Amino acid sequence: MTSLNSSTQKELFSTSAKPEIIVNPVTGDRMTILDASGENQGNYTKIRFDLPPGAKGSPLHYHTEMNETFTVLIPNPVVKTHL
């Protein structure tokens, strides 16, 4: 796994509008909407998820109308799958 340099991280988290932040008070998960699809002709939505240590994240799911891509920013994440 390679680390992202500071300019790449700035590009990932750049936003065209004021970000909207949503925090789950139970789990501590934080979602920051950086670019909503309404701001870019429906091309994409860019969201940053910050999960506290030990967080479970989203349950297993799939999408039929969109693609979902993740970029991991910490160097050595521990990922557990239950498939």
C-alpha positions, 0 to 999 in steps of 0.5 A, spaced: 500 500 500 502 506 498 501 513 502 498 519 499 502 525 498 499 532 501 497 534 494 493 528 492 490 528 499 488 536 498 485 534 491 481 528 495 478 533 500 477 539 496 470 541 495 466 546 491 461 548 497 461 548 504 461 541 507 455 538 510 458 534 516 453 528 519 455 524 526 452 518 528 452 519 536 452 512 537 457 509 533 462 516 533 462 515 525 463 521 521 460 523 514 462 529 511 459 531 504 464 534 500 461 534 493 454 533 492 451 530 485 447 536 485 453 541 485 456 537 479 451 535 474 450 529 477 456 526 475 458 524 482 458 525 490 464 525 494 464 523 501 469 522 506 468 517 512 472 518 518 471 511 523 473 511 530 478 505 532 474 498 532 468 501 528 464 496 524 462 501 518 457 500 513 453 493 513 455 489 507 451 491 501 451 493 494 448 498 489 444 497 482 444 504 480 451 507 481 459 505 483 462 506 489 470 507 490 474 507 496 481 510 498 484 508 504 488 514 507 491 511 513 498 506 512 496 500 515 488 499 516 486 493 519 480 490 515 475 484 517 471 481 513 465 476 514 463 473 508 
